[in-house]
Amino acid sequence: MKKTMVALLLASAFTFAAAGASFAAKSECTVDGVDGNKVTVTCEKCEGLQAGAKVKAAKAECTVDGIDGNKVTMTCDKSGTLKAGETVKVRPAQKRAAAEGC
């Protein structure tokens, strides 16, 4: 009986954690233009985006330069992976913990 309760509790915790991760701030955006490493996108919702924030758009890691209404201007490291007219998900970049003992 105790094992069943513990298993049920762990399964519930996993379900809530997975659901929480799926609701992380994401914006669906359309790439308007790419000029060198500067990328301009139009987003449906700009919630969670602010100037100076590190974000990830497709495979490019970017820094938000400014927001004007639904238009977001970013500086990206791999802007060549973004093409004008494509739809991308823009989400906060995850910070990785430094490896210890290396």
C-alpha positions in Angstrom: 0.0 0.0 0.0 2.8 2.4 0.9 4.7 1.7 -2.3 1.5 2.4 -4.4 1.0 5.7 -2.6 4.7 6.7 -3.2 4.5 5.7 -6.8 1.3 7.7 -7.3 2.8 10.8 -5.6 6.0 10.6 -7.8 3.9 10.2 -10.9 1.8 13.3 -10.0 4.9 15.4 -9.2 6.3 14.4 -12.6 3.1 15.3 -14.4 2.9 18.8 -12.8 6.6 19.5 -13.5 6.1 18.5 -17.2 3.0 20.7 -17.5 4.8 23.6 -15.9 7.7 23.4 -18.4 5.3 23.4 -21.3 3.7 26.7 -20.2 7.1 28.5 -20.1 7.0 31.9 -21.8 7.2 31.3 -25.6 6.3 33.7 -28.4 5.3 32.7 -31.9 7.1 35.1 -34.2 7.5 35.7 -37.9 11.0 36.8 -39.1 10.6 40.1 -41.0 14.2 40.6 -42.0 17.8 39.6 -41.4 20.6 42.2 -41.8 24.0 40.7 -40.7 23.5 39.7 -37.1 20.4 42.0 -36.6 17.1 40.2 -36.8 13.6 41.8 -36.8 10.6 39.7 -35.9 6.9 40.3 -35.4 5.4 38.4 -32.5 1.8 37.5 -31.7 2.5 38.1 -28.0 5.6 39.8 -26.5 5.0 38.5 -23.0 8.1 37.8 -21.1 10.3 39.6 -23.6 12.2 42.7 -22.5 15.2 44.6 -23.8 18.5 43.0 -22.8 17.0 39.6 -22.3 18.8 36.5 -23.7 16.4 34.5 -25.9 16.6 31.6 -28.3 15.0 31.8 -31.7 15.2 28.5 -33.6 18.9 27.6 -33.2 20.2 31.1 -32.8 20.9 32.6 -29.4 19.9 36.3 -29.4 19.8 39.3 -27.2 16.7 41.5 -27.4 17.7 45.1 -28.4 14.3 46.7 -28.4 10.5 46.1 -28.6 8.1 48.4 -30.4 4.6 47.1 -30.2 4.8 43.6 -31.7 8.1 44.3 -33.5 11.2 42.9 -31.7 14.7 43.7 -32.8 17.4 41.2 -31.7 21.2 40.7 -32.2 21.8 37.0 -32.9 25.0 34.9 -33.0 23.7 32.5 -35.7 21.4 34.8 -37.7 22.2 32.8 -40.9 19.9 30.1 -39.6 16.9 32.5 -39.7 15.2 33.3 -43.0 12.8 36.2 -43.7 9.1 35.0 -43.7 9.7 31.9 -41.6 7.8 31.4 -38.3 10.0 30.7 -35.2 9.4 30.2 -31.5 11.2 32.8 -29.3 11.8 31.6 -25.8 14.1 32.6 -22.9 17.5 31.1 -23.2 18.3 28.5 -20.5 21.4 29.0 -18.4 23.5 25.9 -18.0 25.3 25.3 -14.8 29.1 25.3 -15.0 30.7 21.9 -14.8 32.5 21.4 -11.6 35.8 19.6 -11.2 37.0 19.9 -14.8 
